Amino acid sequence: EAAAGRAHPGDAVFRQLMRLYEEDAGLARAFIREQAVLPPGENPLAGVTAGFVARLAEMIRRRAARGEVAAEVDAELAARASFSLYYAVLQG
């Protein structure tokens, strides 16, 4: 109930990304699947993904500091969980 009426800190970011993927969902899914099977050392997007998750965690920390996210929320864990859900949606 703590989240009732509160938008996720990454809502706007994820909405924009989903719009891009919706333009060609088949191509997006193929791209995501290919990225998923690459070991981090061979995945050219591993650093981009890590940076994205770090920025999302920072957004969550800022919202927590303003009282918009519960103080006990682990920002890193929340960012990783949010990205994991987003990634699962992309895979269809």
N, C-alpha and C positions, 0 to 999 in steps of 0.2 A: 504493500500500500504506500510505502515511502516514495515510490516513483510516480504515483498517480498525479496526473496533470503536468508532469515534467517531461520535456523532450530529452531524448538521449543527446549527449554532447556532440555526437558525430552525425546526427540526423541529416543535416544539410550536406555534409560531405558525402555520405552514403547515397543520398538521393541523386546528387550530381553524377556520381560514378555509375549508379544503376541506369540512369538515362543514357549514358554513353554505351553501356553494354546492351541496352534494349535496341539500339540502332541496328545491330546485327548480332542477335542472341546466339546463333549457331557458331559464328566465328569467335565470339567471346567465350563460349563454353569450351570450344576446342583449345583456345589459347590458355585458359585457366587450367584445363586438364593437363596440358603439356607442362605447364609450370609446376604443377603439383607433384609430378614424378621426378623432377630433377633434384639431386642432392643440393643442399644450400651452397656448397662450393662451386657448383656448376650452373646454378640458377642466376642469370644476369639481373633478375629482379629482386633477389634476396635482400640486398641493401635498401632498395626502394621500399620494400614491404616493411622491413625493420624500422626505417625512418618514419613511415606512415603510422605504424603502431606507436612509436615513441611520441609523435605529435598528437595522436589521439589521446594517449595517456596524459600528456600535458594539458590538453583541453579539459579532461576530466578533473585533473588537479585544480585548475583555475576555477572550474564550476564548484568544486567542493569548497574552495576558499571563500567563494561568494555565498555558500549555503545552498546552492542549487543541486548539489549531489551530497548524499550523506557522507559525513566525515570519515566513517569507518570503511568506506569503499576503497579497496585496493585498486588504484588507478591503472597499474600495469596489468593486473589480472582482468580488470574490466575492459581495457583496450584490446587485449588478446582475445578475450571471449567475444567481444563485438566484431572483431575482424574475422574470427573463425566462423561466426554465424553468417556474416556477409559473404565470405568465401563459399560456404556451403550453399547459399542461395544461388550464387553464380553458377555453380556446378549443376544446378537443376536437379 
